[in-house]
Amino acid sequence: MTDYAIETKGLSLYYGRHRGILDVDLRVEKGDIFGFLGPNGAGKTTTQRVLMDIIRPTAGAAYIFGKDCQKEGVATRERIGYLPGELSLYNDMKARQFFKMFFSLQKSNTDPGHWQKLADRLELDTSRKIREYSSGNKQKVGIVIAFMNKPDLLILDEPTSGLDPLVKQTVMELVREANQAGATVFFSSHILSEVQAVCNRVGIIREGQLVATERVEDLTTQHFKRIRFNFAKMPPGDAFTQDGVIETGRDEGGITLEVYTHLDRVMEQATSFGITDIETIPVSLEEIFLAYYGKGNGGNNA
Amino acid sequence: MLRLLLQELRFRINGIIGWGLGLSFFPVVYVGMYPSFAEQMESFQELMDLAIYQAMGISMAGFEGFIASTVTNLVPVILCIYAVINGTGTLAGEEDDGRLELIVSLPIPRWQIVAVKAVALGIALFIILVIVGAGAALTMEMITISVETRVTSLDVFLSLLAAWPLAMAVGMISLFLGAFSPNRRTASAIATVVVLVSYLGSNLSGMISSLEKIEKLFLFHYYEATAQALEMGQQTDNMIALLVISLVAFGLALVFFQRRSITVGAWPWQRGVISK
């Protein structure tokens, strides 16, 4: 039995001559809440669509719970709840009718009234036609259909897009609850604070290539350290100028450094100026993400 | 599969009723009006000899010719427009507007999705023809006293129903084009050209000898809108030919949809090419 809910091997996809994803080797363990990060056009949606067998890969293979997404697509999709990034619904139907229809088309032994409980939690009036909904309410419809089957794997493309902060929080609660009930969650998001709050692992995709998959705490602690030194005597401006160290702040009290390499050397240098105080400042996932994109420090750590 | 079929029919129900009633307007008006200008029809005969009318398959000699030229000639052509709209809208249209992504994400094999949509389209076409045929037959009953003809209400009803294989062939070709083409617009454009060329080509091939060699390429060649067909029915081998064309087109739709990358919108040969 495989331990992976999702596994891709050399997954590549081209749209004609345009790159979609390139040689993606991704592993999401069972029970993970996995955040899939990347800017627009990086290949997040493409990867998710390949997993759902909506798009056929040019090369490589994708597996869900050990089963080939293409060859055993029906069996794999029975265990997946999917929220597309570009959600299009049947606008002439009432939400209630739509949920009943969607539920009836899934092979499920789940409580047929579960969608109503989800709709209630999201404060969605299911008696209205979908065309009358705001974009946020349409997104709630998408959330309900993804969760209604109590799936073993949730694949969510930007699940909180267009939602107000309160509903976002509810959606994140639903994600946590599903995970606690045993589901694996694979979702993409641009809201990195949200990913940091709920995910235990993340993958970063850049220009179609997976550049990192790590535990969130490892990523935020190991990628670089941000350290604030207070000195008895301020060091000169070039005191810490070297590869792998960036001085990001300087005031009367001290200096803030981002240390990528040679932490021991930096500590020695700082000590020579008489440290009066030292503080490690937490690095957010957003800063890591920006470091991968803005500063080009994205080696392949996958 | 049955649930999906019922959903498909539910989505189509308004269209079926609308097209059925709207299309009924033609036979009801043409059949109903005939007694009021039956005497004037003879004076139209010279006009009917004009090439333009022959190209349109119109020959109004007598009541049977009039009905064949108007009702059983025009209704299938208009129904073919419905078949093109629905055939291309079924896969390509739903892909264009994004809804197909949700359906394909369900644990349903792709062949079932295509099969269900094809069956639903076939049922829709049949019901529309039943509504139109019933409208024509009822009108026929009302004017029977004032028209001398061997044609019965049942003949008119059945002659309209006999357009189903033609409409089905157009629908299945449109379905295939929807699974093959990058988007609905392209599929619709090609399907419309197929219908127009088939209709005009079939009629012109009776007038232009050089076209006779290729007349079997035109779909409308396999459907007769004549007074004789009104009384005797369509030729069995023609109906079989149309059903075979439908099956082949359906098979191609299955093959291409099975391999299609949904949401990508590209010709088959443009998909998945690794650029070096």
Interface residues (C-beta under 8 A of the other chain):
Chain A: S12 L13 Y14 Y15 G16 R17 H18 R19 R49 M52 D53 I54 I55 R56 P57 T58 A59 G73 V74 A75 R77 E78 I80 Y82 P84 E86 L87 S88 L89 Y90 M101 F102 S104 L105 Q106 K107 I145
Chain B: R3 L4 Q7 F11 D97 G98 R99 E101 L102 V104 S105 L106 P107 I108 P109 R259 R260 S261 I262 T263 V264 A266 Q270 R271 G272 V273 I274 S275
